[in-house]
Amino acid sequence: MKRKMKLTYYLLLVAMLVLSACSGGNQSSTESKDNLSEEEKYGGTLIFGRGADSIGLDPINVTDGESIRVTHNIFETLFEYDHNLELKPKLATDYKTSEDGLTWTFTLREGVKFHDGTDFNAKAVVFNFERWMDPNNPYHKGDFFYYPFLYGGFKGDENHLIEHVKATDEYTLEIKLKRKTAPFLSYLAISMFGIASPAAIEKYGEKINEHPVGTGPFKFKEWKRNDTITLEKNPDYWMEGKPYLDQVIYQVIPENSSRLTALQSGEIDILDGLNPSDTRVVESTEGMGLLKRPSFNIGYMAFNMEKEPFDHPKVRKAINMAINKKEMVDAFYNGLAEVATSPLPPSLWGHHDGLKKYEYNVEEAKKLLAEAGFEDGYKTTLYTMSNPRPYLPEPMKIAESIQSDLSKIGIEAEIVTYEWATYLDKTSAGEHDMALFGWTGVMADPDNFLYPNLSKTNTAKPANNRAFYKSDKFTQLITEARETLDQEKRMELYKEAQELFQEDAPWAMLAYTTTPLAQAKYVEGYKPHPMSNDLLTDVYLTNK
């Protein structure tokens, strides 16, 4: 391909550029800088380099970012969040609500086809909801994690939110709720609620996880586990003239430095999970461009509160004080992160910027540990993933930094590491003592950060609440906030919840990060989304 020939030319210049310390590409613009006509933008294969494989491709049964980034290009939701985190219509074009706020009526987009050629309509949406919410549905196979945490359980459960979902005509959908729910419209924009083809679900059953069929810009072609997932262009996509690319390949390259080498050699075209320390290499290399994903994540270390001594608040507070978070952020994030305090990122409304901080203080940490009965310290384990994550760009080095800090107060922490899928399984089963983790938001509402990760209702194993934090008061506050329509009242409830979180210290908050990425300069139209669910509809390749 011409673009590969061009990158070879670029590579001949790399050594000279580095030796002369010349500055090449700066922050890469996501707007077109070429003179191509619309016709010339079509074709080609984009290779997207990433750190880990997807867990599955049935969106309702995954929560990890590596799965979502793929399913988001295969499936579509009724609404979506744009790059400014504003809700926009997608498969729904309009909606209205009843005066009591319980009945929602949606007008659906007409003329949309699933990848298998069947029609998207209101009945298809009802089919999906029935599969998601009804444990007795023959296609309800899996954990369906996001459904019960958003909707208060499944059909038949006492707190199940939905009264009914029905098609009132071919393109009109009615959803009736049992109680007012402030973020309900946001729920419909979450990638996990991508609408799948009913015919495909009936055909593949439990194997829909490996045979995804949606309405999105790209169709599933092939999955080689821990290597590549290949998508191909949907020629019948409802958005006229899109997508431009013929094919997208998601390539797994676990090590960040190896991924950068692959970009330099032309093996991949976009690099997700760039080492912050390598941003200068990208900026000084001709033919490469640096991008920054807007910050919408949190990085933290969860204490397993079901295990001793982490059931003791003074132990958790002591560890918070023992970790030199500022030094850690300075060392491993290269100016692309700030020390975190709240479980809500600063870019999200409701973030409490007045929380007291656990300042780095080794002597005070020792004192608290002694008061808890551990003046001589103790032995424990610290779990970390082997694959880099947006909120943990160098997980092993960060774990080693924490290990070193804890040794200063007498805590001997053995580092335990697993590849991503195994890591998720083991931590959700509560095998860890302490575990590095994080969260990238999938909707622009505090509910999305607090409820799945910290609600008492999400401690049943496999649990997303990996601290096994079971505060009745905290859960009461975030539940009341979810069911309150008054925005100012919600803000107050979330403020109180964050203050309680800080006092209870189920986590050691680490960082809010702005994630660096890199791309070849011939890639145009790629715009990193704050939620990491990057749509590739507008991406094309140029040799200009």
SULMO-V548548 format. One record per backbone hydrogen bond with DSSP energy under -0.5 kcal/mol. NH is the residue of the N-H (numbers start at 1). CO is the residue of the C=O. If there is no record, write none. Layout:
BEGIN
NH;CO  NH;CO
END
This chain:
BEGIN
4;1  5;1  6;2  7;3  8;4  9;5  10;6  11;7  12;8  13;9  13;10  14;10  15;11  17;13  18;14  19;15  20;16  21;18  22;17  24;22  24;283  25;285  28;290  41;37  41;38  42;39  43;244  46;247  48;46  48;249  49;47  49;270  50;251  57;209  59;57  61;58  62;59  67;64  68;64  69;65  70;66  70;67  71;67  72;68  73;70  74;70  74;71  75;71  78;188  79;188  80;88  82;86  85;82  88;80  90;78  90;92  91;77  92;78  93;107  94;107  96;105  98;103  101;98  104;102  104;175  105;96  106;173  107;94  108;106  108;171  109;91  114;118  115;214  117;114  120;112  121;119  122;170  125;121  126;122  127;123  128;124  129;125  130;126  131;127  132;128  133;129  134;130  135;133  137;134  140;137  141;139  142;140  147;144  148;144  149;145  150;146  151;147  152;148  153;148  155;133  157;154  160;157  161;151  163;176  164;176  166;174  168;166  168;172  169;172  172;169  173;106  174;166  175;104  176;164  177;102  177;175  178;161  182;482  184;181  186;183  187;183  188;184  189;186  190;187  193;190  194;191  195;76  196;194  197;213  201;197  202;198  203;199  204;200  205;201  207;204  208;205  209;206  210;207  211;207  211;208  216;74  218;73  219;232  220;212  221;230  222;230  224;228  225;223  227;224  228;224  229;250  230;222  231;229  231;248  232;219  233;246  234;217  235;233  237;234  240;238  242;239  243;537  244;537  245;539  246;44  247;44  248;231  249;46  250;229  251;48  251;249  252;227  253;50  253;251  259;255  260;256  261;257  262;258  263;259  264;260  265;261  266;263  267;262  268;262  269;47  270;47  271;518  272;49  272;270  273;516  274;516  278;275  279;276  282;278  283;279  284;280  285;282  286;284  288;285  289;519  290;26  291;517  293;515  298;439  299;511  300;437  301;508  302;435  303;506  304;433  305;303  305;467  307;304  310;307  312;309  313;311  315;312  316;312  317;313  318;314  319;315  320;316  321;317  322;318  323;319  324;322  325;323  328;324  329;325  330;326  331;327  332;328  333;329  336;333  338;512  340;510  348;345  351;348  353;351  355;352  359;357  361;321  365;361  366;362  367;363  368;364  369;365  370;366  371;367  372;368  373;370  374;369  377;374  378;410  380;412  382;414  383;434  384;416  386;418  388;254  389;392  392;389  395;392  398;394  399;395  400;396  401;397  402;398  403;399  404;400  405;401  406;402  407;403  408;404  408;405  409;406  410;407  411;406  412;378  412;410  413;411  414;380  414;412  416;382  418;384  423;419  424;420  425;421  426;422  427;423  428;424  429;425  430;427  431;426  433;434  434;381  435;302  436;383  437;300  439;298  441;296  445;443  448;445  449;445  449;446  450;446  451;447  452;447  454;450  455;450  455;451  458;455  459;456  463;428  464;458  465;458  466;464  468;465  470;468  472;470  475;471  476;472  477;473  478;474  479;475  480;476  481;477  482;478  483;479  484;481  485;483  487;485  490;486  491;487  492;488  493;489  494;490  495;491  496;492  497;493  498;494  499;495  500;496  501;497  502;498  503;499  504;500  505;501  508;301  509;507  510;299  511;299  512;338  514;336  515;293  515;513  517;291  518;271  519;289  520;269  521;287  523;520  524;522  524;540  527;525  532;529  534;532  539;536  540;524  541;41  542;522
END
